[in-house]
Amino acid sequence: MKQDGRRFDFRVMVQMNPAGQWETTGIIGRLAHPRKIVTNYHAGGTPLPMETLMKTHLEKAGRTSRGYRRELSKLGVDVALVLGKRFPGLKEIGIDVAVDTALKPWILEVNTLPDPYIFLRLPDRGVYRRIRKYAIAYGRFRRGTRASVNSKRGRIGKK
């Protein structure tokens, strides 16, 4: 899927909430730099709300952004439930999802230690605050600091 000729995808953040249940805590769009295909922020990608990137595509299909957000959220929780059975210590995942022209989501990658700071780029700072609150609850961050307790990056299957 493209927006103004630029590719985009989404990061779906899923975390174990304080009640011990998987919850999608944030979804953010990532628009690729005009001369690149990668959407990563550090490679020149632009973080944007999901609704901004999907508005015209969803309208053409007669769908709502609320419904599509629910679909991506459910996908995130379903992936976390499956991976959580195989990796019982897992507390958070960041799922990179591309969308085809039929609006079907495709999982590109699952990160086991996703960078939460991209969510600071959303207009709603409450999303980042909830992500951080959950991360503090399961020990990824120390209360009152921006430093991660364990800053090693992780991906499923990577040693």
N, C-alpha and C positions, 0 to 999 in steps of 0.2 A: 504494500500500500504506500502511496506517496501523497505528500501535501506540497503544492506548488513545485512539483518536480523533484522534491527531496524525499528520500526514504524516511520512514519512522517506525518505531516499535514502542513497546511499553515495558516498564519494570513494575512487576506486581510484588509488593512486599508482604510477606506472610510471616506472622510471629505467633509464638505461644503466648497467650494472654495470661494475666495473673490467676485466672481460674483454671489454667492448664489445658485450655482449648485452643486449637489453631484458629487464627483470625487474620483476614486480609486487612492490613492496617494502612496501606497506601497503594495507589496506582498513579504512575506518572508517565507521560509521553516523552519520547526522546527523538527529536528531529535531527537528522544527519546534517552535517556541514554541506553546503551546496556542491562541493567538489569531492565528497567522500560518500561511501556507502555505509560506514559504521556510524552508529548513533551515540556512541559513548561521549559523555560530557568532556572528558579529558582529551578527546580527539576532535573537539570542535562542535560536538552536538549541542543542541539547545533543549533544555528541559521545559516542557509545557504541560498544562493540564490535559488529561485524556480527552475531555470534551472539546477542547480547541482543535485537536487533530482529527477527531472523528465526526464532528458536527455535520459537515456536508455529506460524508459517506453514509452516515446513519439516516439522515433525512431522505436521501435517495432511495434507501432500502425500506423506508417507513418504520424505522426502529428508533428507540429513545436511548439517550446516553445513560440514563438511570438503569435501564434494562441491560445494556451492554456492560456497564460497570458491574452489575450483579453477576453476569456471566463470567467476566474475568476474575472476580472475587471468588466465585465458586471453583473455577479452575485452579486458582491458587491454593485454596484449602484442600481440594482433592489431591493435588500433587504433594502437599505437605503431609497429609494423612498417610499416603503410600510411602513416602521417603522416611517419615517418622517411625514407621514399623521396622524398616531396614536399618535405620540409624537412630536408635532411641535417645541419644543425647542431643539431637537436633532441636534448636529453639527458634531458628529463623531461617528463611530462605528468600532470595530475590530471584524471581522468575522473569527472564527476558522473553517477551512474547511478540512475535510478528503477526500481522493480520493480512490475509489475502483479500483479493477484490470481492470475494463472496462473504467477507466479514468473518471467515473462519480463523480462529486463533491457532498459531503454531508456536510451540515451545522451542526457543533457540538454545537456551542454556538455563541451568539452575545454579545459582551461587549460594554457598552455605554460610558465607560471611559477607553479605551485601553491604555496600556503602550506603548508609542512611542519609548522608548529607545532601544528596541530590534533592531530597524532599523539602529542603529549606528553600528551594527555588519556586515552590508552589505559592500562590497567593494566600492559601489557607495554612497558616503556620501550625494550626491544631493537628494536622496530619503528622508533621515532624515531632511535635510534642508527645503524641501518643506512641509513635515508634520508639522514641527515646525512653519514655516511661516504661514500656514493656522491656526494652533492652536492659535498663537498670534493674528491673525486677528479676531477670534471670541471670544477671551478672556480667553482661557484656560491657557495660559502661559503669563508671563510678559516679555516684551522685555528685553534682556540682562541678564536673569537669567535662571537657569535650573529648578527652582521651579515651580510647578504647582499652579495655582490660587486656584484650588479645587482638592485636592489630594485624595478625597474619590473614591474608586473603585465602578464601577456600572455595573449592568447587567440588561437587560430587564426583568421585572417581579420580580426582587428581591427588597425587601423592606429594 
